Amino acid sequence: MTLSATAMKNLSESEWTVDKAKQYLKVNNFTVAEQLFTEAINHRKDAVGAEDPGVAELLDQLGEVKVELNKYDEAIECFESANKIFEKVYYAGHFKVGLVYSHLTTCYIHEGNFEKALEVCLKAQDIFGKTLSGEHRMALEAVYKLATIYRQLKNAPEALKILTKAKKNVETPLGPNEEFAYLEALLQEDEGKPELADKCYRDAIAGFKQRRAFKRLGQCLHRYSEFLKKQDKNSEAEKILSQAEQYKLIGESSSRNDDIFPSTLLRA
């Protein structure tokens, strides 16, 4: 497709505006990022039309920003609009459609609508199961979200079954095994199995230390201290809580990626 000079200008404006929006995302300024993504979408529509897949990608990103701003209805509208474009340009089971479903799942989780989150997450997982390997970061994230949803729906057995299967794909130096161990610890605690929960907490803590994921380590240690108090191990709980506070401070001053699955980037 040959673009006019005006269209080329709009396309360039869109790309520059997206780059600017991403800089604001780095400092968690979601309000400005929202405005910039909206401008970028309008410029791109003017350049190449409203049904361009690039417009869909920007709508997906704008939806993620709106989730951070707790604008859930607007975010859902963005995700649904994005998938209408992707399904028309590609097909209903395309990887990009699954990616938008995964982001929509996060939206429903934040909103507290776990029944809807389950419905959408299963769609994402079905697409990823057909288009990605089980160790791909998007597939792992979908599994993690699905297990989280089942935990919120008080279906720990199903969540644990999913985690057991997923761990076969993450028990390597590249896999985020500690994240699954942490989630399993919470599930085992919910199920009233303190011995298994304790082991999972310790596995998660060791993994976070190895990865030097201090923010997540602090969060895990804090939850572990609460668990120990419930087991009447107050002395040990106080020591763990002290460690949690130390790692929390280190994590807050660190510039490391907050992505809980950074080690899967090489697989994506």
ZALOVEX-379887 format. One line per field, with one value per residue: z, y, x of N, C-alpha, C, O in turn; residue in three letters; residue number from 1. Coordinates in pm, whole numbers, plus 50000, padded with zeros to 5 digits. Layout:
N
n_Z = [Z,...]
n_Y = [Y,...]
n_X = [X,...]
ca_Z = [Z,...]
ca_Y = [Y,...]
ca_X = [X,...]
c_Z = [Z,...]
c_Y = [Y,...]
c_X = [X,...]
o_Z = [Z,...]
o_Y = [Y,...]
o_X = [X,...]
residuo = [ALA,...]
num = [NUM,...]
***
This chain:
268
n_Z = [50000,49903,50067,50123,50154,50375,50513,50575,50746,50958,51039,51126,51337,51503,51574,51706,51917,52053,52140,52321,52504,52614,52759,52967,53086,53204,53432,53565,53510,53435,53357,53177,52988,52897,52761,52557,52419,52321,52146,51968,51856,51716,51528,51384,51282,51108,50928,50823,50842,51032,51074,51076,51177,51338,51470,51631,51800,51941,52067,52238,52407,52513,52652,52857,53000,53088,53263,53470,53561,53675,53513,53417,53250,53023,52950,52886,52661,52487,52460,52345,52105,51987,51948,51765,51537,51502,51467,51228,51049,51079,51216,51428,51614,51632,51757,51855,51921,52139,52311,52366,52495,52722,52845,52889,53072,53294,53344,53430,53659,53820,53852,54004,53907,53888,53774,53510,53440,53443,53227,53009,53036,52989,52718,52623,52705,52556,52294,52314,52370,52127,51963,52079,52252,52557,52734,52671,52756,52750,52756,53004,53173,53133,53245,53509,53577,53548,53752,53969,53948,53991,54256,54380,54331,54509,54439,54496,54447,54162,54086,54193,54044,53791,53837,53897,53651,53499,53615,53506,53286,53378,53547,53518,53474,53329,53381,53567,53833,54104,54128,54079,54288,54504,54464,54488,54756,54882,54805,54921,55184,55201,55175,55415,55467,55621,55629,55360,55257,55394,55289,55021,55048,55139,54919,54730,54843,54834,54558,54481,54605,54466,54213,54270,54304,54472,54552,54515,54681,54932,54957,54958,55185,55381,55371,55440,55703,55823,55789,55954,56206,56235,56280,56533,56563,56665,56730,56517,56315,56363,56302,56030,55940,55989,55802,55574,55571,55530,55275,55133,55136,54989,54747,54671,54613,54400,54047,53895,53669,53719,53627,53685,53548,53426,53356,53151,52923,52731,52602,52475]
n_Y = [49881,50213,50507,50836,51161,51290,51078,50933,51113,51114,50849,50843,51025,50878,50662,50794,50903,50675,50578,50781,50746,50500,50568,50713,50508,50368,50510,50479,50659,50655,50806,51008,50839,50708,50916,50964,50718,50712,50930,50832,50615,50747,50891,50680,50555,50756,50741,50472,50352,50231,49958,49841,49609,49715,49919,49769,49651,49875,49947,49733,49778,50023,49940,49790,49993,50136,49950,49966,50212,50162,50178,49990,49922,50077,49969,49705,49755,49847,49613,49434,49566,49554,49276,49226,49340,49190,48932,48967,49044,48842,48545,48373,48212,48308,48382,48647,48715,48549,48667,48915,48821,48722,48957,49072,48893,48960,49210,49146,49003,49202,49355,49190,49010,48704,48484,48562,48613,48355,48237,48385,48346,48073,48069,48207,48030,47805,47893,47951,47697,47577,47726,47790,47672,47479,47597,47860,48206,48342,48134,48023,48236,48247,48005,48048,48261,48128,47936,48108,48223,48000,47956,48181,48123,47926,47670,47488,47224,47198,47410,47329,47100,47208,47355,47150,47024,47236,47287,47105,47227,47434,47374,47443,47632,47851,47879,48020,47895,47954,48132,47973,47797,47966,48037,47783,47734,47910,47795,47538,47615,47724,47488,47369,47230,47239,47135,47080,47335,47482,47374,47453,47732,47769,47673,47863,48099,48043,48035,48299,48437,48339,48441,48699,48858,49087,49239,49067,48867,48991,49021,48755,48656,48808,48710,48449,48481,48546,48307,48141,48247,48162,47900,47904,47967,48192,48318,48247,48356,48632,48678,48619,48815,49044,49008,49025,49296,49416,49321,49425,49701,49702,49608,49816,50016,49921,49896,49689,49475,49448,49242,48931,48709,48729,48560,48405,48544,48483,48278,48370]
n_X = [50085,50062,50138,50014,50172,50064,49952,50182,50305,50121,50148,50412,50390,50224,50392,50603,50461,50377,50625,50686,50478,50548,50771,50659,50520,50724,50775,50549,50343,50048,49830,49915,50026,49797,49665,49849,49863,49605,49611,49802,49667,49462,49612,49723,49496,49409,49614,49634,49387,49101,49088,49332,49586,49785,49657,49492,49681,49768,49530,49506,49726,49649,49426,49546,49670,49447,49341,49524,49453,49216,48996,48788,48565,48613,48855,48784,48631,48829,48988,48804,48749,49001,49030,48827,48930,49168,49061,48927,49130,49320,49255,49015,49150,49406,49737,49767,49507,49469,49653,49534,49304,49428,49518,49270,49173,49331,49224,48961,49029,49145,48919,48771,48593,48574,48449,48397,48658,48762,48627,48730,49004,49032,48980,49204,49405,49339,49392,49668,49759,49741,49901,50145,50442,50444,50620,50646,50645,50396,50214,50275,50211,49935,49857,49933,49764,49520,49532,49538,49286,49120,49187,49075,48813,48769,48846,49068,49177,49163,49326,49573,49617,49656,49890,50073,50097,50196,50444,50616,50710,50860,51066,51346,51654,51565,51299,51021,51005,50985,50774,50551,50583,50537,50267,50159,50217,50041,49800,49819,49819,49563,49424,49467,49705,49970,50237,50308,50266,50461,50698,50672,50674,50938,51081,51005,51110,51385,51418,51351,51557,51778,51721,51739,51521,51413,51190,50969,51059,51052,50773,50691,50825,50699,50438,50494,50578,50337,50206,50362,50305,50043,50094,50180,50450,50595,50842,51014,50864,50885,51153,51155,50981,51129,51334,51178,51101,51348,51423,51213,51265,51503,51405,51233,51409,51537,51602,51520,51338,50989,50839,50695,50768,51031,51240,51153,51174,51364,51250,51031]
ca_Z = [50000,49894,50155,50087,50244,50498,50585,50628,50860,51068,51085,51205,51461,51586,51628,51803,52034,52126,52211,52434,52601,52682,52857,53084,53153,53284,53560,53616,53489,53346,53307,53056,52891,52840,52664,52443,52340,52250,52034,51873,51786,51622,51418,51302,51209,50999,50832,50755,50857,51166,51085,51064,51295,51426,51554,51731,51899,52026,52151,52342,52502,52582,52748,52973,53076,53154,53377,53578,53610,53726,53419,53366,53138,52906,52913,52819,52528,52407,52430,52252,51975,51934,51901,51645,51426,51483,51413,51089,50970,51088,51238,51569,51700,51615,51881,51904,51985,52270,52394,52412,52594,52845,52907,52934,53195,53401,53373,53511,53790,53895,53879,54099,53838,53863,53684,53374,53419,53411,53091,52912,53051,52921,52575,52599,52721,52441,52179,52337,52363,51986,51887,52150,52334,52697,52811,52629,52868,52747,52800,53149,53240,53129,53344,53641,53598,53563,53887,54060,53939,54060,54401,54423,54321,54611,54374,54512,54379,54020,54076,54220,53929,53684,53873,53886,53509,53449,53670,53418,53186,53439,53637,53453,53511,53258,53418,53693,53924,54236,54125,54093,54424,54594,54448,54545,54902,54921,54785,55024,55309,55192,55188,55550,55463,55660,55595,55218,55240,55445,55190,54903,55084,55144,54780,54665,54900,54778,54418,54472,54642,54356,54103,54324,54287,54611,54580,54531,54798,55049,54963,54995,55325,55465,55376,55513,55846,55867,55794,56072,56323,56245,56330,56667,56559,56672,56729,56379,56234,56381,56227,55888,55913,55984,55672,55474,55568,55470,55130,55077,55113,54879,54626,54634,54561,54285,53916,53822,53608,53811,53564,53766,53462,53340,53311,53033,52808,52629,52533,52410]
ca_Y = [50000,50339,50608,50977,51233,51316,50951,50903,51202,51062,50723,50879,51085,50769,50585,50878,50918,50548,50576,50873,50683,50393,50632,50745,50382,50327,50581,50454,50773,50594,50907,51066,50730,50687,51024,50949,50602,50753,51014,50744,50538,50837,50919,50559,50538,50852,50703,50342,50300,50184,49813,49799,49534,49802,49989,49670,49637,49995,49936,49636,49846,50124,49865,49756,50118,50166,49858,50024,50330,50110,50210,49855,49919,50131,49871,49593,49805,49848,49475,49377,49630,49499,49140,49229,49368,49075,48820,48998,49048,48709,48448,48375,48141,48362,48409,48783,48712,48490,48766,49012,48751,48715,49090,49088,48814,49042,49315,49089,48968,49328,49399,49097,48928,48583,48395,48610,48594,48214,48216,48446,48283,47943,48098,48238,47907,47717,47945,47933,47554,47539,47812,47808,47560,47492,47673,48000,48293,48374,48014,48012,48341,48207,47898,48111,48335,48031,47880,48216,48236,47885,47977,48278,48057,47821,47540,47462,47101,47223,47497,47248,47009,47290,47388,47029,47005,47348,47281,47024,47317,47546,47327,47464,47764,47957,47883,48092,47794,48011,48192,47865,47744,48061,48020,47653,47750,47974,47696,47434,47678,47728,47351,47320,47136,47325,47079,47104,47480,47526,47335,47537,47866,47766,47660,47992,48194,48010,48075,48445,48480,48306,48531,48833,48930,49129,49284,48947,48797,49058,48988,48613,48642,48867,48614,48332,48515,48534,48163,48087,48290,48073,47771,47934,47977,48338,48360,48233,48449,48766,48684,48622,48946,49139,48989,49074,49441,49452,49295,49518,49827,49680,49597,49947,50100,49852,49930,49565,49452,49394,49129,48811,48604,48782,48456,48339,48632,48418,48180,48436]
ca_X = [50000,50136,50079,50034,50263,49989,49941,50315,50326,50038,50207,50531,50341,50174,50505,50673,50375,50384,50755,50675,50389,50622,50860,50577,50488,50840,50769,50413,50253,49950,49737,49973,50039,49664,49641,49939,49819,49483,49657,49872,49564,49394,49706,49738,49370,49410,49718,49616,49252,49063,49093,49472,49628,49864,49559,49450,49789,49766,49410,49539,49814,49567,49344,49630,49688,49320,49329,49606,49380,49089,48888,48769,48470,48681,48959,48716,48593,48952,49027,48706,48770,49126,49010,48744,49021,49256,48984,48894,49252,49382,49148,48973,49244,49542,49810,49741,49376,49494,49723,49434,49223,49508,49512,49132,49166,49389,49126,48854,49086,49155,48783,48712,48494,48653,48375,48424,48801,48781,48577,48821,49136,49025,48992,49345,49484,49309,49466,49811,49788,49747,49993,50271,50489,50402,50717,50645,50606,50254,50144,50298,50133,49795,49840,49943,49638,49412,49543,49500,49140,49060,49205,48975,48682,48769,48865,49211,49221,49185,49443,49692,49635,49712,50028,50153,50124,50277,50580,50699,50767,50934,51172,51475,51705,51494,51158,50988,50951,50957,50640,50454,50598,50471,50123,50123,50221,49914,49694,49832,49776,49417,49374,49495,49816,50084,50368,50332,50275,50591,50799,50656,50723,51085,51127,50984,51206,51517,51417,51355,51692,51867,51689,51759,51394,51399,51054,50887,51111,50995,50631,50680,50867,50595,50327,50544,50577,50198,50179,50429,50229,49927,50145,50232,50594,50606,50981,51062,50786,50941,51279,51120,50921,51240,51397,51084,51110,51477,51417,51115,51336,51596,51325,51178,51517,51596,51546,51499,51207,50889,50771,50718,50819,51138,51330,51099,51187,51444,51168,50917]
c_Z = [50000,49976,50103,50188,50378,50582,50648,50751,50982,51127,51171,51339,51557,51653,51732,51932,52118,52205,52335,52545,52682,52785,52984,53159,53245,53422,53619,53608,53387,53287,53177,52947,52821,52732,52538,52356,52260,52129,51925,51790,51681,51502,51325,51220,51088,50888,50752,50772,50993,51184,51063,51189,51391,51519,51666,51840,51995,52117,52266,52449,52581,52686,52874,53061,53153,53271,53496,53640,53666,53639,53345,53246,53010,52856,52836,52677,52435,52364,52328,52113,51908,51876,51778,51521,51397,51420,51266,51000,50966,51096,51389,51664,51688,51750,51938,51970,52126,52364,52450,52517,52728,52919,52960,53063,53313,53442,53464,53650,53877,53937,53984,54040,53794,53774,53538,53340,53379,53267,52986,52916,52982,52770,52539,52605,52604,52318,52195,52327,52220,51908,51952,52218,52479,52781,52768,52741,52869,52795,52951,53226,53243,53231,53485,53674,53624,53703,53992,54065,54014,54211,54453,54419,54417,54550,54376,54442,54230,53999,54095,54105,53813,53712,53858,53740,53456,53495,53587,53313,53246,53530,53565,53497,53444,53304,53552,53797,54059,54241,54143,54232,54524,54586,54507,54698,54952,54911,54891,55161,55313,55220,55327,55554,55493,55623,55450,55190,55281,55345,55067,54930,55081,55004,54708,54713,54843,54633,54400,54507,54528,54239,54141,54296,54426,54645,54604,54653,54925,55068,55011,55142,55420,55481,55455,55664,55904,55881,55921,56201,56345,56299,56471,56673,56557,56664,56588,56288,56244,56303,56077,55850,55903,55849,55560,55459,55502,55318,55061,55045,54997,54747,54578,54575,54437,54156,53832,53773,53710,53753,53645,53682,53374,53284,53190,52908,52695,52547,52450,52263]
c_Y = [50124,50445,50748,51042,51259,51190,50912,50988,51152,50933,50749,50940,50978,50695,50665,50893,50791,50539,50666,50812,50576,50450,50668,50619,50337,50393,50573,50575,50728,50696,50969,50960,50702,50792,51004,50829,50636,50838,50927,50663,50624,50869,50798,50531,50631,50810,50578,50283,50238,50034,49758,49722,49615,49883,49895,49653,49756,49995,49840,49701,49952,50056,49831,49879,50152,50073,49914,50146,50293,50150,50081,49849,49970,50034,49755,49632,49806,49707,49412,49436,49575,49360,49133,49253,49247,48957,48842,48991,48910,48602,48436,48307,48189,48394,48546,48793,48654,48587,48869,48948,48741,48848,49119,49009,48894,49152,49261,49048,49093,49377,49311,49010,48798,48483,48434,48592,48450,48185,48266,48379,48147,47961,48126,48112,47812,47762,47923,47786,47506,47616,47827,47679,47585,47575,47819,48087,48325,48255,47998,48115,48305,48099,47956,48186,48238,47970,47983,48231,48122,47898,48073,48220,47938,47681,47507,47333,47122,47311,47418,47152,47084,47321,47268,47004,47113,47338,47194,47110,47426,47502,47327,47601,47879,47974,47950,47999,47852,48076,48085,47803,47835,48046,47887,47658,47809,47875,47586,47488,47686,47592,47292,47215,47211,47269,47104,47253,47531,47494,47425,47680,47870,47753,47794,48094,48170,48055,48225,48499,48455,48402,48676,48922,48978,49176,49165,48867,48858,49025,48844,48592,48697,48771,48489,48358,48505,48388,48103,48126,48201,47936,47786,47934,48126,48388,48356,48334,48591,48783,48697,48759,49053,49131,49046,49225,49488,49436,49386,49651,49816,49677,49730,50038,50039,49894,49806,49554,49391,49275,49003,48694,48652,48673,48381,48427,48568,48320,48245,48464]
c_X = [50088,50065,50109,50127,50194,49978,50075,50345,50247,50096,50331,50492,50292,50289,50583,50591,50374,50514,50750,50588,50463,50720,50782,50535,50602,50839,50628,50320,50148,49853,49788,49986,49906,49635,49725,49901,49693,49517,49721,49772,49496,49483,49716,49611,49366,49507,49681,49477,49228,49074,49233,49513,49714,49775,49514,49555,49791,49643,49434,49626,49738,49478,49422,49651,49561,49293,49404,49536,49243,48969,48851,48675,48535,48789,48897,48677,48714,48991,48932,48722,48897,49103,48920,48831,49108,49183,48948,49017,49319,49272,49126,49072,49387,49605,49778,49603,49390,49562,49627,49343,49297,49505,49371,49109,49218,49292,49016,48903,49094,49016,48716,48604,48561,48580,48402,48571,48830,48741,48678,48958,49140,49036,49138,49430,49462,49387,49615,49850,49803,49853,50131,50315,50450,50496,50727,50591,50458,50170,50157,50218,49985,49765,49841,49814,49523,49413,49501,49348,49072,49076,49100,48834,48671,48777,49014,49255,49249,49308,49572,49721,49700,49859,50120,50192,50217,50422,50673,50768,50854,51047,51306,51525,51630,51351,51133,50929,50913,50818,50532,50462,50527,50320,50078,50124,50090,49799,49698,49791,49623,49356,49401,49603,49946,50220,50404,50347,50412,50702,50792,50704,50875,51145,51116,51087,51345,51527,51425,51493,51789,51847,51716,51638,51351,51257,50962,50931,51053,50848,50610,50716,50761,50478,50368,50544,50436,50158,50239,50357,50108,49968,50204,50384,50631,50750,51038,50991,50842,51071,51252,51062,51028,51312,51309,51093,51239,51474,51317,51181,51432,51520,51271,51284,51582,51527,51518,51355,51110,50812,50800,50768,50936,51225,51278,51113,51266,51362,51058,50946]
o_Z = [50085,49957,50047,50293,50484,50704,50762,50848,51093,51248,51274,51442,51678,51773,51835,52042,52241,52321,52440,52663,52802,52887,53095,53281,53349,53518,53709,53690,53268,53179,53080,52830,52701,52623,52427,52234,52146,52021,51806,51670,51568,51388,51203,51104,50979,50770,50630,50722,51061,51297,51033,51299,51511,51632,51781,51958,52115,52231,52378,52569,52701,52795,52984,53184,53269,53369,53609,53757,53700,53687,53226,53151,52902,52736,52734,52585,52317,52248,52236,52013,51787,51767,51696,51415,51282,51331,51190,50889,50861,50996,51468,51782,51729,51846,52060,52063,52221,52484,52566,52616,52834,53041,53065,53152,53420,53560,53563,53748,53993,54044,54044,54113,53679,53705,53454,53227,53291,53194,52888,52813,52923,52701,52439,52519,52560,52246,52102,52281,52194,51798,51886,52239,52518,52889,52822,52814,52976,52864,53019,53332,53342,53296,53570,53785,53710,53766,54091,54171,54091,54287,54559,54495,54409,54603,54271,54382,54178,53906,54022,54073,53745,53621,53811,53710,53376,53421,53596,53258,53172,53585,53553,53552,53495,53270,53642,53844,54122,54345,54215,54287,54619,54689,54568,54763,55053,54997,54944,55243,55416,55281,55354,55633,55402,55589,55419,55109,55212,55319,55016,54844,55026,54973,54633,54632,54807,54589,54313,54447,54497,54173,54056,54270,54489,54757,54701,54722,55015,55180,55094,55213,55527,55590,55528,55743,56017,55973,55988,56295,56459,56357,56522,56777,56462,56599,56545,56195,56144,56245,56007,55743,55819,55790,55465,55347,55428,55243,54944,54939,54915,54647,54458,54495,54377,54156,53712,53829,53778,53821,53672,53737,53255,53175,53131,52800,52577,52437,52363,52192]
o_Y = [50140,50470,50774,50985,51252,51193,50865,50941,51149,50911,50686,50910,50985,50668,50611,50893,50798,50499,50631,50824,50564,50387,50656,50621,50277,50339,50649,50590,50759,50674,50982,50987,50676,50758,51024,50838,50592,50820,50948,50645,50579,50874,50812,50490,50591,50839,50576,50174,50197,49985,49640,49764,49587,49911,49937,49643,49740,50040,49864,49682,49969,50109,49841,49869,50191,50113,49909,50177,50380,50156,50065,49777,49914,50020,49712,49552,49771,49684,49343,49365,49551,49329,49042,49194,49206,48890,48746,48938,48867,48573,48483,48342,48118,48429,48560,48871,48705,48590,48907,49012,48752,48851,49182,49052,48895,49183,49325,49057,49091,49434,49350,48943,48784,48404,48347,48560,48425,48118,48197,48358,48110,47876,48076,48090,47745,47679,47880,47753,47405,47574,47872,47588,47699,47621,47894,48045,48333,48271,47962,48086,48328,48101,47918,48176,48263,47954,47949,48250,48144,47855,48050,48262,47859,47586,47500,47332,47071,47289,47437,47127,47031,47314,47282,46967,47084,47377,47208,47071,47503,47587,47224,47679,47991,48073,47937,48020,47804,48076,48106,47761,47786,48041,47879,47594,47764,47871,47546,47415,47659,47581,47178,47121,47243,47345,47145,47294,47613,47577,47469,47742,47963,47814,47834,48167,48265,48105,48274,48595,48540,48441,48764,49041,48919,49154,49162,48807,48786,49003,48817,48519,48641,48752,48431,48268,48461,48351,48023,48047,48169,47864,47695,47903,48177,48489,48451,48389,48662,48888,48775,48812,49143,49233,49107,49276,49586,49524,49420,49708,49907,49736,49755,50126,50100,49925,49816,49615,49294,49215,48972,48591,48618,48689,48301,48388,48594,48282,48180,48519]
o_X = [50176,49946,50215,50158,50257,49993,50079,50404,50299,50092,50351,50552,50316,50285,50623,50647,50370,50515,50803,50619,50443,50748,50835,50517,50578,50895,50593,50229,50158,49798,49713,49961,49902,49586,49676,49905,49677,49460,49698,49790,49474,49436,49718,49618,49324,49486,49694,49451,49321,49071,49249,49478,49717,49812,49498,49522,49813,49651,49389,49603,49759,49458,49369,49650,49567,49230,49356,49557,49163,48856,48878,48702,48515,48811,48951,48688,48703,49023,48977,48709,48899,49152,48934,48809,49122,49235,48939,49011,49368,49206,49208,49078,49479,49535,49762,49585,49329,49532,49636,49307,49236,49493,49356,49035,49156,49279,48981,48828,49055,49000,48616,48531,48602,48645,48426,48606,48913,48813,48706,49021,49242,49093,49189,49515,49555,49443,49682,49959,49869,49892,50225,50235,50425,50458,50809,50500,50398,50070,50060,50162,49916,49661,49760,49762,49439,49309,49437,49289,48978,48988,49041,48747,48576,48720,49078,49362,49348,49385,49668,49837,49789,49942,50233,50305,50307,50513,50795,50871,50916,51117,51372,51448,51631,51287,51216,50818,50818,50753,50434,50361,50464,50252,49971,50042,50035,49711,49595,49736,49562,49249,49363,49596,50022,50311,50516,50430,50472,50788,50895,50767,50934,51247,51206,51144,51415,51630,51498,51541,51872,51944,51717,51650,51264,51211,50886,50848,51010,50803,50523,50648,50737,50425,50287,50515,50418,50086,50175,50349,50073,49886,50269,50442,50689,50778,51103,51051,50847,51096,51316,51091,51019,51348,51358,51093,51240,51517,51334,51157,51444,51563,51266,51253,51670,51408,51496,51264,51144,50730,50916,50807,50939,51281,51351,51070,51240,51401,50999,50862]
residuo = [MET,THR,LEU,SER,ALA,THR,ALA,MET,LYS,ASN,LEU,SER,GLU,SER,GLU,TRP,THR,VAL,ASP,LYS,ALA,LYS,GLN,TYR,LEU,LYS,VAL,ASN,ASN,PHE,THR,VAL,ALA,GLU,GLN,LEU,PHE,THR,GLU,ALA,ILE,ASN,HIS,ARG,LYS,ASP,ALA,VAL,GLY,ALA,GLU,ASP,PRO,GLY,VAL,ALA,GLU,LEU,LEU,ASP,GLN,LEU,GLY,GLU,VAL,LYS,VAL,GLU,LEU,ASN,LYS,TYR,ASP,GLU,ALA,ILE,GLU,CYS,PHE,GLU,SER,ALA,ASN,LYS,ILE,PHE,GLU,LYS,VAL,TYR,TYR,ALA,GLY,HIS,PHE,LYS,VAL,GLY,LEU,VAL,TYR,SER,HIS,LEU,THR,THR,CYS,TYR,ILE,HIS,GLU,GLY,ASN,PHE,GLU,LYS,ALA,LEU,GLU,VAL,CYS,LEU,LYS,ALA,GLN,ASP,ILE,PHE,GLY,LYS,THR,LEU,SER,GLY,GLU,HIS,ARG,MET,ALA,LEU,GLU,ALA,VAL,TYR,LYS,LEU,ALA,THR,ILE,TYR,ARG,GLN,LEU,LYS,ASN,ALA,PRO,GLU,ALA,LEU,LYS,ILE,LEU,THR,LYS,ALA,LYS,LYS,ASN,VAL,GLU,THR,PRO,LEU,GLY,PRO,ASN,GLU,GLU,PHE,ALA,TYR,LEU,GLU,ALA,LEU,LEU,GLN,GLU,ASP,GLU,GLY,LYS,PRO,GLU,LEU,ALA,ASP,LYS,CYS,TYR,ARG,ASP,ALA,ILE,ALA,GLY,PHE,LYS,GLN,ARG,ARG,ALA,PHE,LYS,ARG,LEU,GLY,GLN,CYS,LEU,HIS,ARG,TYR,SER,GLU,PHE,LEU,LYS,LYS,GLN,ASP,LYS,ASN,SER,GLU,ALA,GLU,LYS,ILE,LEU,SER,GLN,ALA,GLU,GLN,TYR,LYS,LEU,ILE,GLY,GLU,SER,SER,SER,ARG,ASN,ASP,ASP,ILE,PHE,PRO,SER,THR,LEU,LEU,ARG,ALA]
num = [1,2,3,4,5,6,7,8,9,10,11,12,13,14,15,16,17,18,19,20,21,22,23,24,25,26,27,28,29,30,31,32,33,34,35,36,37,38,39,40,41,42,43,44,45,46,47,48,49,50,51,52,53,54,55,56,57,58,59,60,61,62,63,64,65,66,67,68,69,70,71,72,73,74,75,76,77,78,79,80,81,82,83,84,85,86,87,88,89,90,91,92,93,94,95,96,97,98,99,100,101,102,103,104,105,106,107,108,109,110,111,112,113,114,115,116,117,118,119,120,121,122,123,124,125,126,127,128,129,130,131,132,133,134,135,136,137,138,139,140,141,142,143,144,145,146,147,148,149,150,151,152,153,154,155,156,157,158,159,160,161,162,163,164,165,166,167,168,169,170,171,172,173,174,175,176,177,178,179,180,181,182,183,184,185,186,187,188,189,190,191,192,193,194,195,196,197,198,199,200,201,202,203,204,205,206,207,208,209,210,211,212,213,214,215,216,217,218,219,220,221,222,223,224,225,226,227,228,229,230,231,232,233,234,235,236,237,238,239,240,241,242,243,244,245,246,247,248,249,250,251,252,253,254,255,256,257,258,259,260,261,262,263,264,265,266,267,268]
***
